[in-house]
């Protein structure tokens, strides 16, 4: 009589060992997958800024001046801060394949106005433009009213005290509003209030930052502003208060159509005795620390260079190149990079 052969099954221990090995392999693989995804997101973010650089240069070729930053200073006025009704991003639309949106907008009215709605009554500024968004930003929710957002900030001015300080703020690197109001070139960078020419960037286009990342600003952010009529055609801006952040005197600095997307580089207000960094400052915990929450002006992503990338953020230089700048960079170097004509020497950064 021949013996019957029986197939041996996996024991419970063997099955658990196999499962454990698979779990270990997955644990080893996931970080690599996440890193690859973040690398792809960083590349897309960098490409977005390259498109903005091309748009700025094409605009300059057409009008012999760079676009406005959207915000700026006019030192001849008591209330010197100006928020323009047209943002840099609005001016850039024809040069990033969004001419249909630009041509439909009424530049003599605020982006919230009924004059800037499509045939269905939807605001034209509600158009989501992926070139204005960094894919690494997982913090922001959609705008509460539906407007399109941006994760980037054109530099309007820099008001950090220079090396050696001033009478009002002797500590270099800390905020000194008199710097922006009194230093001339410091009050407006390459995309500043006066819409400068290429020749006005006397520090060199490769030594001047025009746009920083500024991701993480919330849609409910409200800051005060004053609207300039100097770029309007046909009088004062008109707006719909129900579509504003509060009312017609307030701005929403994370909407691409809002002039307040242009920001000053100022540093956090809780840096009282020594600079604590400009890029990605107060990034943790999410929402900011108690001493400088993100809802406060210049804290975290609120009007300051900020990204959700690890270690720094991207910056568009006036020559059209994009650099990833470390969040540990010297504060005075950031000041010099943010000023188109301070005359300072900039080393490697």
Secondary structure, 3 states (H helix, E strand, C coil): CCCCCCCCCCCHHHHHHHHHHHHHHHHHHHHHHHHHHHHHHHHHHHHHHHHHHHHHHHHHHHHCCCCCCCEEECCCCCCCEEEECCCHHHHHHHHCCCHHHHHHCCCCCCCCCHHHECCCCCEHHHCCCHHHCCCCCCCCCCCCCCCCECCEEEEEEECECCCCCCCCCCCCCCECHHHHHHCCHHHCCCCCCCCCCHHHCCCCHHHCEEEEEECCCCCCCCEECCEECCCCCCCCCCCCHHHCCCCCCEECCCECCCHHHCEEECCCCCCCCCCCCCCCCCCCCCCCCCCCCCCCCCCCCCCCCECCCCCEEEEEECCCCEEEEECCCCHHHHHHHCCCCCCCCCCCC
